[in-house]
């Protein structure tokens, strides 16, 4: 019998790729979303790729009455929690809104999970929970300190990780906590992609909008970091690799959950780091388009280098990222090239 899962969806570019992998792995997927920062066109893209239409409900997680009806209709085996506001710069302007939405949304969900005894959850967390390294060329691992976040969005991730840890200890939730390190995306079909309005919050969509002349130039936030080319360095993981990791994470949870508490953390990354200028240069190769950029003042929340040691995920989940950076960029260009 198919396992049934609930996905809370507001990070739709990662969500949609993950749904494709879950459908291909023969899970029954049920989705709730309020379209606050996403689009229902992803549902059509998923159908074109998989020929399956997941059950969908347009619900705000703050509406506990309507969300409860979904729990009453299905016998969920697990939950995959993606739902939150996620723009770093916006969170610095509206911190109370981010605390209210991201934390309160999640608590309403956790309350219903407890009521209906749905105790298995995969949580979409972030590398941003780690305390910043004082030295360069150090990678993060799962035992490093997680505190001293530099903006309210990152703080909500840190708080939710700790809430889930307590729910695991005291209510016997089974939790797999996945810390992402900079997903880049699109599906190789060229159908699923993040296409934000205006100036994007993430680097690759920003670069691609410059490549398609929607924006004038990429803003590179300062060039005096002690890195290979003086711009900040990040690790990137292809979103399809990231999506498949969620399937592996649930398989791991099912095999290892206990009658008491279970909480496991994994870093998800490729062990390859790339600077801002290197990302621009590789995007030029993938698109065959010259990409203009401008040096801008440093932002307060930016760190020089952020990358991790992903060995734990490789050893325990028996999976590692396989997609090369240039292939990720070519897949992304498939989508944006249609817009020219």
N, C-alpha and C positions, 0 to 999 in steps of 0.2 A: 504494500500500500504506500502511496506517495506521502511523504512528509509535507505538512502544510506550514508555511511560515507567513508572518506578517512583516511587511516592510514599511517603515515610516520614511517618507521620501520628501526631502527638501534640498538635497544636494544632487540634482537630477542627472548630471552628467556621469557621476560615479554610479548612482543608483541604477540607471538604465543599462549600463554595461553589466552590472551585477545581476540584474534580472535575466538578461540573456544567458549568462552562465548557469544560473539556477534552473531556468527552464530546460536548458540543454542537459542538466544533471537530473531531470525528472522530479523536481520539486513543484508542488502547487504553491503559487505565489499570490498573495493578497496584498494590495497596496492601499495605503491611505495618504492623502496629501491635500493641502489647501491651496497649492499653486502660488504661494506667497512670493517665491523667488525661482519658479520653475515653470515648465510648459507642458501641456498635455500632449504635444506632438511627439514626445518620446514614446508614448504608448503605440502610436502608429509605426514608429521606427522599429520597435521591438517586434511587432507583428510581422513586418516585412522581413525581418531576419529569421524569426523562429516559427512563424505561422501559428503563434499562440497569443491569445489576448488574456493577460492576467486579470483577475477580479480587481476592480478599482472602486474606491469610495472617496469622494471629495469631502474631506472632513478635516477640521482643525483639531489638533490634539488637545487644545484647551477645552473643546466641547466633549466633555467626558460622557455625556448622555449618548451622543451619536457614536462615539468610539466604542462604548460598551455594547451597542447593538452589533457591531462587527465581531466582538469577542463572543457574543451569544450565538452568532450564526456559524462560527467555525470552531473546530477543535485544534487550536494551534499547537504545533510542536515546538516552535521557536520564534523569536523575534529578531529582526535585523534593524537596528536603530540608526537612521541617517538624518533625523530631522532637527535642524537648527538654522538660525541665522548665522552667517559665516564670513562676513566681510570684515577684515581686520580694521581697516581705516574707519568704517562705520561704527564699529564697536567702541572705538575711542571717543566718538562723538555722542553715542547713545548707550553708554554702559548699562544703565538701569533697564533699558528695553531688552538688551541682550541677556542680562541676568534673569529677567522676568520670563522672557520667551523660552530660552534654551533650558533653563532649569525647571520651570513650571511645566512646560510641555512634557519633559521627560518624567517628572513625578506623576503626572496624570497617567501616563503609559505604564509606569512601574506599579501603580496602585491597581490597575486592571489586570496586569500580569499576576500579581499576588492574589487577587480575588478569584481569577479563573485558573489558578495554579499552572500558569505558563511560566516555568522557571528557567528556561534556556534563552540566553540572549548573546548575540554578537554585537559588540559596541564599536562604532566607527569613531575612533579617537584620532590623535594627532601627535606628531613629533614635537609639537609646540608645548607639550606639558613638561618637557625636560628643563631643568635648570641649565642656563647657558654655560657652556664651557668657557673657562678663563683662558685656555690655550687653544691655538689653532691645531689642525691636523689630529684632533681627537674625535673619535666617533662615539655615538651614544649607544648604550646597551640597556636592556630591560631593568637592570639593577641600579642604574643611575638615579640621582635625585630628581624628583618632579616637584618643582616649586619655583617661586619667583617668576611667574609669567609676566610678560611685558605688555599685554593688552587684555581687555575684558573678554573677547572671544576665546582666547587661549585659556583664560581663567575658567570659563564655563566647562571646557574640556577637562581641565584638572579637577574641578569640583565633581563633575559627573563620574569620572573614574573612581573617585573616593566614595561617592554615594553607592555606586555599584559594588565596590569592595565590601561595604557594610551590609548591603542587601545579600551579598553572598554569604557573609559570616553569620548574619542573624536571621535571615529569612530563607537561607539555603538556595539562593539563586545560583545557577551555573553560568558563569560569565567568561567569554573570550573577548579580550580587549585588544583591538588591532590599532596600532599606532602607524598612521600613514606618513610617508616621507615624500611629499610633492608628486602626486599623480599627474601624468600628462596623458592626453586622450585624443584619439578617436578610434572607433571601431574600424576594422579594415574594410568594411563595406562602404565606408564614407557616409553612413547614415546618422550615426550617433556622435554628437559633439557638444561641447559647451560653446554657446554663441551668445554671450552676454551683450546687453545694450550698453552703449557708451564706452567708457574706458574700463577694461576688465581689471579685476583684482589680481588675477594670476598671469604669470609671465607669458606662457605659450599662446593663449588667446590674444593677448596684447600684440605679440610679435606677428601673428597671423593677420590681425586686423590692419597692421601696417603693411604687410605684404600684399593685401588686397586693396590698399589705398583708402581704407575706411578711416584710418588714423594717420597722422602725418609722420610720427616717429615714435620709437620706443623710448620711454624715459628710463634711463639707467641711474639708479639712485646712489650716486657718488662712485668715485674710482680711486679711493685711497685705502682700501682694505688690504691687509697683508695676505694676499692670495696670489694665485698664479698670474693673473692679469689685472689685479687691483679692484676687481668687481666681486660681489659676494658669490659664494659657491653653495650649491644645493645638490642633493641627490634627487633623481627623478625615477619614477616607476610607471610603466605603461599601464593604463587603466584596465586593460583586458587581463593582464597578469594579476593586478590588484583584485579585480572582480573574482577571478577563479580562486584566489586565496580565501575568500569568504566561504566557498564551498568546502575547501579543505579544513577551514576552521571549524565548521559545524560537524564534519565527520570526526574530527579530533574530539570535540566536545561530547558527542554521543558515545564515543568509546571510553572516555575518561571521567565523565561526571560521576559524582559520588552521592551518597544519601545525606551527606553533610554539605560543607561549602566547597565551591570550586571556582577559582578565579585565576585566569592565565593571561599573560601579556605577550604580544609578539610585535616586534618591529617589522615593517614591510618595506623592503627597498631592494636595489640591485647591486649595491656596493660599487657604484660608479658615480663620481661627482663631477658636476659641470658648472662652469661659471656663467654669468649672465651673457658676457660677450661670446663665449663658446656656444651657448644656446642660440644666439642670434646668427652666428656663422653657420652652424649646422642647419638652421632653418633656411638660410639662403641656399644651401646645397639641396635641401629637400624640395624647395619651391622654385629654384632657379630665378629668384627675384632678389634684387638688392634691397636690403632692409635698413632704413635710416634709424639712427638713434641719437639721443641727446643726454648729456650728463646733467643730472639734477641734484639738489642737496640731499644729504643723507636723511633717511627717516628714522625716527627715534626707536622703532621696534625691530629694525633689521639687525640681523647677526651676520658676521663675516662668513661663517661656515656652519652648515648643519647637515650632518650625515650620520648614518648608523651602522652598526654591525648586525646584519640580518641572519647570522648563523643559527640562532635558536629556531627561527621559522623553518629554515632549510632542514635542520636535523630532526625536528619534531613533527612538522607538517609534511615533510618529504616533498617540498616544492620550492622552487626558486624562480625568480623572474627570468624570462627567456627573451623578451622582445628588446632588440637593440634600439638605442636612442634614435638613430637615423630612420629606422622603420616606423617608430612612433610618430616622428615628424612627417614622414611621407603619408601616413594614414590620416593625420590631421589636415594635411594639405589637400587631400582628396575632397574633404568637405568644403574647405574655404575656396578652393579653385573653382567650385561651381558658382560662386558668387561674383566672379569677375565678368 
